[in-house]
């Protein structure tokens, strides 16, 4: 009889994941280009080696048993470690990462990031690039949790306090309190007090952090809130008059110039932010060539300025 070490291969673990995801041996067979009997045989090989039933076959669907669910949890971790080993080996051999993940905050220009990505692929066509949409404390959390190698637009890091992190400032960015011209706040006398603002719905971007309560900025106690997932969605909501709130001035600028948004003065102090870009300590090998390429681009003041200032008018409706 085969031993667990002989049957618990990456291919077998991937097959088990496919059966669990499709809900049947036949479905997994279709997806993997195998006959159902081959899938059944391989699953039974693993079950025999572990002396454990991994799927409940009592119904028409292949449902994971508790033992099967535990194996898949551990299997996912093992597959991740296999990928990490492959990445480290490739790093040693070529210096280029097999994958680079970048967390991009909601205040950062998507168009500028895409231009950088295009230039990156020209010099590193074999490095997989993954971009993550993040906001508020979620941008830093993506980095500290190991989910990203580089974060753009980090606003909640205190330089020198996070172990294993390096951070550099981008540039200062201002925010403007803006509403649609048909919104009731557009007609109010200025400056608008917090007491008056509290009567109207605010639009807020949700913190993308996965654990904890996250952060909220610019909201007042007791205020009605419309929470949206991205800064572009927040802009869209305010253009439609669904609420009021602060927007990055560069993002709001084209709509203020055309009259689709109206800037209003408020009594509270002007809101300014100086976000950073940050990256994780990468061990004795230092940053890979891919991360070094991005850090080199970020040394340019023009690039740092474009990441916060050059927002395209994506909303035309």
WOMOSUL-V232003 format. One record per residue. N is the residue number from 1. RES is the residue in one small letter. PHI is phi in radians with two decimals (none if undefined). PSI is psi in whole degrees, 0 to 359 (999 if undefined). D_LAST is the distance of its C-alpha to the last C-alpha in Angstrom with 2 decimals. Layout:
# WOMOSUL-V232003
n=(N/N)
res=(RES/RES)
phi=(PHI/PHI)
psi=(PSI/PSI)
d_last=(D_LAST/D_LAST)
This chain:
# WOMOSUL-V232003
n=(1/2/3/4/5/6/7/8/9/10/11/12/13/14/15/16/17/18/19/20/21/22/23/24/25/26/27/28/29/30/31/32/33/34/35/36/37/38/39/40/41/42/43/44/45/46/47/48/49/50/51/52/53/54/55/56/57/58/59/60/61/62/63/64/65/66/67/68/69/70/71/72/73/74/75/76/77/78/79/80/81/82/83/84/85/86/87/88/89/90/91/92/93/94/95/96/97/98/99/100/101/102/103/104/105/106/107/108/109/110/111/112/113/114/115/116/117/118/119/120/121/122/123/124/125/126/127/128/129/130/131/132/133/134/135/136/137/138/139/140/141/142/143/144/145/146/147/148/149/150/151/152/153/154/155/156/157/158/159/160/161/162/163/164/165/166/167/168/169/170/171/172/173/174/175/176/177/178/179/180/181/182/183/184/185/186/187/188/189/190/191/192/193/194/195/196/197/198/199/200/201/202/203/204/205/206/207/208/209/210/211/212/213/214/215/216/217/218/219/220/221/222/223/224/225/226/227/228/229/230/231/232/233/234/235/236/237/238/239/240/241/242/243/244/245/246/247/248/249/250/251/252/253/254/255/256/257/258/259/260/261/262/263/264/265/266/267/268/269/270/271/272/273/274/275/276/277/278/279/280/281/282/283/284/285/286/287/288/289/290/291/292/293/294/295/296/297/298/299/300/301/302/303/304/305/306/307/308/309/310/311/312/313/314/315/316/317)
res=(x/x/x/x/x/x/x/x/x/x/x/x/x/x/x/x/x/x/x/x/x/x/x/x/x/x/x/x/x/x/x/x/x/x/x/x/x/x/x/x/x/x/x/x/x/x/x/x/x/x/x/x/x/x/x/x/x/x/x/x/x/x/x/x/x/x/x/x/x/x/x/x/x/x/x/x/x/x/x/x/x/x/x/x/x/x/x/x/x/x/x/x/x/x/x/x/x/x/x/x/x/x/x/x/x/x/x/x/x/x/x/x/x/x/x/x/x/x/x/x/x/x/x/x/x/x/x/x/x/x/x/x/x/x/x/x/x/x/x/x/x/x/x/x/x/x/x/x/x/x/x/x/x/x/x/x/x/x/x/x/x/x/x/x/x/x/x/x/x/x/x/x/x/x/x/x/x/x/x/x/x/x/x/x/x/x/x/x/x/x/x/x/x/x/x/x/x/x/x/x/x/x/x/x/x/x/x/x/x/x/x/x/x/x/x/x/x/x/x/x/x/x/x/x/x/x/x/x/x/x/x/x/x/x/x/x/x/x/x/x/x/x/x/x/x/x/x/x/x/x/x/x/x/x/x/x/x/x/x/x/x/x/x/x/x/x/x/x/x/x/x/x/x/x/x/x/x/x/x/x/x/x/x/x/x/x/x/x/x/x/x/x/x/x/x/x/x/x/x/x/x/x/x/x/x/x/x/x/x/x/x/x/x/x/x/x/x)
phi=(none/-1.08/-1.52/-0.96/-1.14/-1.33/-1.71/-1.47/-1.60/-0.96/-1.15/-1.16/-1.13/-1.11/-1.11/-1.08/-1.07/-1.16/-1.06/-1.11/-1.27/-1.42/1.47/-2.82/-1.19/-1.15/-1.10/-1.12/-1.10/-1.07/-1.18/-1.67/1.26/-2.07/-1.47/-0.96/-1.12/-1.19/-1.13/-1.03/-1.08/-1.16/-1.12/-1.15/-1.05/-1.16/-1.09/-1.14/-1.15/-1.60/0.95/-2.61/-1.48/-1.67/-2.26/-1.48/-1.72/-1.16/-1.88/-1.24/-1.67/-1.55/-1.73/-1.14/-1.42/-1.05/-1.12/-1.14/-1.11/-1.14/-1.09/-1.19/-1.07/-1.21/-1.12/-1.09/-1.13/-1.11/-1.11/-1.11/-1.20/-1.07/-1.09/-1.16/-1.09/-1.04/-1.13/-1.16/-1.09/-1.13/-1.05/-1.11/-1.28/-2.11/1.55/-1.65/-1.20/-1.29/-2.54/-2.24/-1.96/-2.15/-1.52/-2.02/-1.25/-1.10/-1.49/-1.54/-1.20/-1.12/-1.07/-1.16/-1.08/-1.15/-1.13/-1.14/-1.08/-1.07/-1.17/-1.13/-1.12/-1.22/-1.79/-2.38/-1.17/-1.77/-1.62/-1.28/-1.98/-2.15/-1.86/-2.05/-1.32/-2.38/-2.67/0.95/-1.23/-1.12/-1.16/-1.23/-1.07/-1.05/-1.37/-1.20/-1.42/1.55/-1.41/-2.55/-1.67/-2.51/-2.22/-1.95/1.60/-1.17/-2.00/-2.08/-1.84/-1.70/-1.00/1.53/-1.76/-1.65/-1.11/1.38/-1.91/-2.12/-2.49/-2.38/-1.26/-1.45/-2.83/-1.26/-2.30/-1.72/-2.07/-2.19/-1.45/-2.40/-2.46/-1.19/-1.08/-1.62/-1.32/-0.97/-1.15/-1.08/-1.65/-1.33/-1.18/-1.87/-1.33/-1.55/-1.42/-1.07/-1.10/-1.28/-1.04/-1.11/-1.39/-2.04/-1.11/-1.78/-1.87/-2.31/-1.49/-1.23/-1.19/-1.51/-1.08/-1.45/-2.16/1.56/-1.59/1.34/-2.00/-2.27/-2.18/1.35/-1.66/-1.94/-1.03/1.42/-1.39/-1.12/-2.29/-1.86/-1.68/-2.19/-1.44/-2.42/-1.21/-1.12/-1.16/-1.12/-1.03/-1.05/-1.09/-1.28/-1.11/-1.47/1.36/-1.40/3.02/-2.16/2.85/-1.49/-2.22/-0.99/-0.98/-1.08/-1.26/-1.41/-0.89/-1.09/-1.42/-1.22/-1.18/-1.66/1.49/-1.34/-2.29/-2.13/-1.46/-2.14/-1.37/-2.14/-1.30/-1.18/-1.04/-1.00/-1.65/-2.18/-2.41/-2.12/-1.27/-2.18/-1.98/-2.47/-2.54/-1.56/-1.05/-1.96/1.51/-1.11/-1.30/1.32/-1.07/-1.24/-1.14/-1.16/-1.10/-1.08/-1.09/-1.11/-1.12/-1.14/-1.09/-1.29/-1.25/-1.40/-1.01/-1.14/-1.16/-1.08/-1.14/-1.12/-1.10/-1.89/-1.88/-1.67/-1.63/-1.46/-1.41/-1.30/-1.74/-2.02/-1.31)
psi=(135/149/161/322/328/329/338/66/161/324/319/319/320/322/316/320/320/318/315/321/319/338/7/155/323/318/318/321/316/316/326/359/34/166/149/325/328/320/314/317/314/321/318/327/315/317/318/318/326/349/48/141/122/332/137/115/13/330/181/337/150/101/138/138/174/320/320/319/321/319/318/323/311/326/321/320/317/318/323/321/324/316/321/320/315/320/317/320/316/323/315/319/319/338/345/136/148/330/142/127/131/124/125/117/159/338/354/143/116/321/319/319/320/324/319/319/319/317/325/316/336/331/341/66/342/1/122/134/129/127/136/127/124/168/145/230/343/333/315/321/324/327/311/334/353/5/351/153/334/142/133/125/26/127/353/26/134/114/132/355/339/118/133/5/147/142/146/145/147/269/168/141/136/157/151/138/119/150/163/150/337/1/143/328/335/333/358/147/151/157/152/130/162/325/322/316/327/340/348/147/137/152/128/145/133/140/131/3/139/333/148/184/345/183/153/139/137/6/154/148/131/1/139/138/133/110/130/162/337/166/327/320/324/315/314/316/319/328/328/357/21/353/182/167/176/138/149/129/318/325/323/339/307/331/331/321/329/357/5/343/152/127/135/138/139/162/331/156/153/142/120/148/140/82/166/171/144/154/160/150/135/17/189/336/342/181/142/172/328/310/321/324/313/318/325/319/322/350/343/123/326/320/315/321/316/326/334/338/332/73/131/156/82/336/113/352/999)
d_last=(65.62/62.76/62.16/58.84/58.53/58.92/56.33/53.64/52.04/48.36/48.25/49.76/47.40/44.38/45.89/46.34/42.73/41.65/43.98/42.65/38.99/39.57/42.07/44.76/47.14/46.15/42.45/43.32/45.62/42.97/40.51/43.26/44.95/48.17/50.38/50.31/53.96/53.23/50.61/53.05/55.86/53.96/52.86/56.46/57.70/55.65/56.74/60.38/60.30/58.83/60.86/57.79/55.70/52.07/50.56/51.56/52.28/53.30/50.11/48.24/45.83/46.99/46.43/47.24/50.34/50.50/52.34/49.69/46.87/48.90/49.50/45.82/44.99/47.69/46.88/43.30/44.79/47.35/44.84/42.86/46.10/46.86/43.52/44.28/47.74/46.41/43.98/46.85/49.12/46.55/46.08/49.83/50.10/47.24/45.78/42.25/40.67/39.89/36.67/34.86/32.41/30.13/28.49/25.29/24.36/20.91/21.30/22.01/19.85/19.17/19.05/22.45/23.91/22.97/24.67/27.67/27.74/27.83/30.71/32.41/32.53/34.24/37.12/37.10/36.03/38.04/36.71/34.11/31.25/29.47/26.59/26.22/23.29/25.12/24.84/27.48/30.97/29.83/29.44/33.11/34.22/32.92/35.27/38.27/38.22/38.49/35.11/34.01/35.95/33.69/31.17/28.66/27.65/30.49/30.73/33.56/36.42/39.56/40.94/44.28/44.22/42.70/45.38/44.62/41.38/40.76/37.99/37.01/34.60/31.38/30.80/30.00/26.45/25.57/23.21/21.69/21.37/18.01/16.29/13.58/15.36/15.79/17.36/21.18/21.96/20.41/23.41/26.08/28.82/29.03/30.08/28.83/31.42/31.09/32.64/29.88/27.06/28.75/28.00/24.21/22.32/21.57/19.04/21.02/20.87/23.64/26.59/26.91/30.71/32.42/35.45/36.00/33.79/31.65/30.56/28.38/27.64/27.01/27.50/30.13/32.74/31.93/28.27/25.79/23.61/20.44/21.02/18.43/19.41/17.71/16.67/13.15/13.04/14.64/12.17/9.30/11.95/12.88/9.61/9.84/13.47/15.08/17.52/18.74/20.12/20.95/18.66/20.06/20.14/19.13/15.93/15.10/16.50/13.73/11.78/15.24/16.01/13.19/13.84/10.73/13.47/17.15/19.96/22.91/26.44/28.15/31.86/31.84/32.45/29.69/28.35/29.14/29.25/31.22/30.24/32.41/32.58/35.33/37.33/40.17/43.81/44.50/48.27/51.14/49.34/46.76/43.13/42.61/41.67/38.02/37.66/39.72/37.32/34.34/36.51/37.60/34.05/33.44/36.48/34.53/33.20/30.49/29.28/29.43/27.49/24.73/24.39/23.42/22.00/20.08/16.65/14.02/10.48/9.25/5.89/3.79/0.00)
